[in-house]
Structure formats: C-alpha cells, structure tokens
Amino acid sequence: EPHWTKSTNPEKTAASVESIASELGSLSIDKTAASQSPQLTEDEMQLLASVPATHMPPVDFASMSRNQIQSTLLCLLDILFAYAYDHRTTGGDPTVESSWTVAILSPTLSWFDAYNAAEAADVTESAISTDTPADVLLWCIRRSLVYPYLRSYNLGAKIAGDAISILQGGRRVVLRCLLQLRKIFENSTGHYLLNKLYIDPIIFWIQSIEESVLSEFAGGMEKLGKDMQSNSSVWKDRIGLNLIGIEKTLHENEELQEDRSESESSSDDSSSDDDCSSSSDDSDSDSSDGEEGNSNKPAPKVSSELLQIESAAISDGNEGRLSSE
C-alpha cells in the first residue's frame, strides 16, 4: 500500500514521557495541520538537511505571482504522477529503471516543459492555450501509454488519482515523495542533474508556500480524478491514440479466438468418438474372422515320405505272412 494512503494517525506505542511529550507537541487547533501525515523520519530529515543550499533558486518565493505559483504546481503535478507510477509498479522498491521511468513520464523532466497557467480573472485572448490540471494529467496518461512497459488506461487513471491524493495529503506528504524521488535520481548516473534543476528547488519551494494554496489546488482536482474513471470513454477519446478502436479490435479478436477454440475442441471430440467407434468395429470384425477361419481350416497334409514308409511296412508284413504259410 502506498505511504500516502496509509492512516495519518501515529501507531499506538507504550506510554512514556518521550511519547507523551511528542504527542503534546504535535497537538494543534489548526485543522490543516492536524490532518497532515506524521513527522518525517530521521533518515528523511537527514536527506532533507543534505540538500545543498546552493541549489535554491535565486527567486523570492514570497513575491511569486499567482500565475507563477499555478505553473509550478502543474510541474509538481506531472512529477508526482511519474513518481506515483514508479511507486505503484515497483511496490515502493525502486529499480535501476526507476530514474528513467520517472524522467520519461514527466513532461517537465523529460523535455523541460513550462506550463502556461492563468487564473480565471487573467484569461484574455492571448491565454487561449492556458494549461490546466486536466491537460497535464491527460498528457501524463498518454505518455504512460507510450513509453513504459506496463501500458493501461485504467492504470494511468489510478496513478492520476494517486497524484491527486498526494497533493491532498499536504506539504509533508509531498515533501516525503520529493525526498524519495531525489534519492532515486541521486543514484542514477544519467539523471542526477534533475535534482539540481528541478527537485531541489521544488523541495525548497514546497516548504515556503501556504498549506491553503496546496489544498485549494488539490481540492479542485478531486472531481477530476473520479471523472477519469467513471467517464473513461470520453478521456480515451481525448487522449488521441485511438484507444477505443484498438480495444474494440482486441475484443473482436478475442471472441473469434474463443469461437475458433470451441469449434476445434468440438471437432476434436467428434473425431475421437469416430476413432473409438471404428476401432471397436475393427476389433469385432477381427474376432469374427478369427472364429470363421478356425472352423473352415483344412486338415493338415501328410507328407509323401510318411505315406511311402507306411505302404512299405504294410507290404513287408504281407510278404512275411505268405511265406510262413
């Protein structure tokens, strides 16, 4: 089970001064803070402390505009989609292919895509090509159907729901995912530069934004994730890979294959029945022929030599009888 779907309540442990003190320190009247996941582990804290301060972008996070924040959130969305895909397919145990999988599925990491985001109040004629969370998830699902080994729309829709769930978990859940992703790229000889370009700056940035900004962004996508699974035909048509036609062809081929296998099995059964009946008929005819042959079989012939010996013996006996008389 992914870590972002687990219960946010800490596990019950034996009562001690340290545990009580930590629980008291985590108490808060802020609902958003109370809904966050548990504190980061010691390994995650050490990993967070190891992020070089020189990788912090020369940008004042407080002075970022709404459009810039929205654009950064869209980049974060496709990165989390790629991370969630790898986490789902590897069971949370990254492989040597994990860095490639994440980099190829994320438009931001694969070819440095920059999204054009705008608020509703800023929409003008020049903002017709404004990117939305629906567009980002659509592009991510399409890439998941093209590049990796496991390709399925249902899987892509599930991963999109995972990315939304991560954002709904709050900054701490997002930070935990980014730290794990940073570790994946750090151990890769070909993708470690992505930490310096994207992951590290986003790690610094996610700690500076307000929780309400992230929750507002994630709340607007809650219906989007459900719609991807309920109205799959609409989304498949929007992807543009002729998924509906391909699936229809596959279903027709499967039905033809099933019909063919059923006809072959029925023909095999009928042929086996015919073979059994013919073999029984042959055995009956052989047995009857054998009986008739035995009844009509001629008597064995006596050789001519035996007949000559017998006639000679008879003649010798007659001659001896006449001489005695």
C-alpha positions, 0 to 999 in steps of 0.5 A: 500500500502506498505511504500516502494512503496509509492512516495519518494517525501515529501507531499506538506505542507504550506510554512514556514521557518521550511519547507523551511529550511528542504527542503534546507537541504535535497537538494543534487547533489548526485543522490543516495541520492536524490532518497532515501525515506524521513527522518525517523520519530521521533518515528523511530529515537527514536527506532533507538537511543534505540538500545543498543550499546552493541549489535554491533558486535565486527567486523570492518565493514570497513575491511569486505571482499567482500565475507563477505559483499555478505553473509550478504546481502543474510541474509538481503535478506531472512529477508526482504522477511519474513518481506515483507510477514508479511507486505503484509498479515497483511496490515502493522498491525502486529499480535501476529503471526507476530514474528513467521511468520517472524522467520519461513520464514527466513532461517537465523532466523529460523535455523541460516543459513550462506550463502556461497557467492563468487564473480565471480573472487573467484569461484574455485572448492571448491565454487561449492555450492556458494549461490546466490540471486536466491537460497535464494529467491527460498528457501524463496518461498518454505518455504512460501509454507510450513509453513504459512497459506496463501500458493501461488506461485504467492504470494511468487513471489510478496513478492520476488519482494517486497524484491527486491524493498526494497533493491532498495529503499536504506539504509533508506528504509531498515533501516525503515523495520529493525526498524519495524521488531525489534519492532515486535520481541521486543514484542514477548516473544519467539523471542526477542533474534533475535534482539540481534543476528541478527537485531541489528547488521544488523541495525548497519551494514546497516548504515556503508556500501556504498549506491553503494554496496546496489544498485549494489546488488539490481540492479542485482536482478531486472531481477530476480524478473520479471523472477519469474513471467513471467517464473513461470513454470520453478521456480515451477519446481525448487522449488521441491514440485511438484507444477505443478502436484498438480495444474494440479490435482486441475484443473482436479478436478475442471472441473469434479466438474463443469461437475458433477454440470451441469449434476445434475442441468440438471437432476434436471430440467428434473425431475421437468418438469416430476413432473409438467407434471404428476401432471397436468395429475393427476389433469385432470384425477381427474376432469374427474372422478369427472364429470363421477361419478356425472352423473352415481350416483344412486338415493338415497334409501328410507328407509323401515320405510318411505315406511311402514308409507306411505302404512299405511296412504294410507290404513287408508284413504281407510278404512275411505272412505268405511265406510262413504259410 
